[in-house]
């Protein structure tokens, strides 16, 4: 309890004092780059990463009752960091020290690409939301693989999100994803197929049944080939990240293809192009900025998509829930709806570096209370 109170106090301090300064210090993308640069520097020095862990009073990631095995991987907590924060995999060790149970890096493409023109990242503080149209800016699979070969391995699962290069035609998508997968294969504990970002032209067309079937057939076959060559009992897990803007029929088609092609699970959801969830006081110019909306306004739709996917797939496709998670109650609702793991991004920006630990401790405390309130039935006499 004392640890939870201390963590909550630090989060309150971040919101009251640190966040206002950070938000005024420059445009959103420039500030993100500065923070990530600091985490990257720490990640290159294992002793300093250990110091970060100690300074935050985090200990090793993990809270009693939260460890779980999903996709054949052990997760010390269900609280992960979503793709998009660390696009080039520069800071996994430092992020692990902040208390995440897993980290997903990327999205990484076969070819290096600058992404869309700036400005392309916008804060909406009144809504605790972001709009981004980054466009898969990254250094490319070869460069990121070389970096991952040099960095110390973190004590948590590391997922790698892969996407289509902007220069690749839809008809070339499978080969493009395969090239990225081959480069990054040694370094990912699981791979996420990003076919749902709204910021790469035509990318979302890859969620359509036939195109998704072709893509997943190629990727799962390659993962099986690599597993066989290595003598692994099973292939590395392949997950599919879906859009919140799909209707139920389209979600059903995604589930059917994933089951038929042996995908290991789903990530729900990516950002939305919808603006209806925004409050009326948002300036029209900001409301009309192209790109994907994330954060609190996405929460209700994310829960609904997870609910639908869980109803369609049950336990056959474990779900990582993502979208608007910023409190322990948000996390519990997402897990109760059908997710088995969670991912943060926008909440991490707004609530600060100790959010993952706060959520893990809150979930652990709730699980302990449930165990006390619901003791096992007495043995029959």
Steps between C-alpha positions, in 0.01 A plus 500: 500500500782743587666433163172573320454827691856607415448420133169691492669800663772501234241480224314795651828693510561419135153623399520816710859611442688303237240455228411872464869584456554219251193595298615864478863419419454436128291326241383151588731310265811693601433437868434132432836477323679656799341260749573202279859612453548499877348154534718377214812628673403319820429183304856489370635489858372201700623642831302819444193301400526315831534837668183623331317194626626562854432876487140433406475243781363255252701184558479246221182517295226288642231512766352207693218333313559679169750269330346318204595288205355604164610398149748268671678801659520594867389855581589626851206741483230552236592868458693562179612796292340526157685543174555859395681629806837338422491473123866411452549273803744729675373478859365154589722448810409838651130448427518163673652677802192723519287194576353388170427128475578504129592754233404511134728703274442636151317514274803405289497472123732325256627832366606800707252784454454851640126478551253778430587871501509686832314603706344156542442454873247708695398502866140550612548547877134567579419157357820326616544403135741517211461529125788363296577448135859386538496264203731221622808722529782259585859409414408179318520134598871453432609794718263412783616137494861615530411712802311217669805278453704749706252585776476287816196274501229616738354264763154528343349392166574735211255511210578650162233669290558479125324697228492565128754737352332797336678427170368140488187440295216302657586211268854505644392517864569137590857514368555834672383372840702180456818695438449696822417184691814323379723786613339534842419136571783426750399788727124474537323282755184561298413692184203730445366557149391862470236516229287759676686831523303777325818687407644289216300517174303180427644316802158429650399319182722218628231426761268383220449125504691394186793737548532414868486130416784534250711701743450272801555187293843630401598618847384194695667271246829688541479485879434125483799454269726690737373303800562169322852606400579595860343189650243704689191320625278783374527809282541846643156657553347719229232750604278723287422858605151608399333833439224638722327620185407151374138393527400166650493319166854613424616399848347158448691462173826593677435239769422231244819567303713512814364165617538340159860619459621425850544849641568492873286795606364849441582854611196722535511781411702743290411869476172623351420749226164571665460837672154451652648396837660843543334765714329798343758744640785369286606766249376419147851530354633241745197275462556495123869410515544179298633197682416249766338596829610321819449536873189543713257563208593158358425309822136408438559382144807300601295317763226428249742358243664279764155381607407409143831327427482299821146391418609393152827328591475411868829368632620393156647845432624672817453876484733783601268788587618850410319832496433760767652313795618744766360377835473176693126501427571534126737205520255284694216574261714407200604172662141425606386564142723226361858627467776291657774763466493880477697769319550867582609791289305824540431434867876464550549848352234661716550308827877473503778244527364312803162417347588140416605433858192672638268288288685180585487571872134597479407183314703292745326660797160443341583135434613452861181661631287277279683194633431608859136588433437174311674217691492155345197290597540270797566136432185285527460324832 
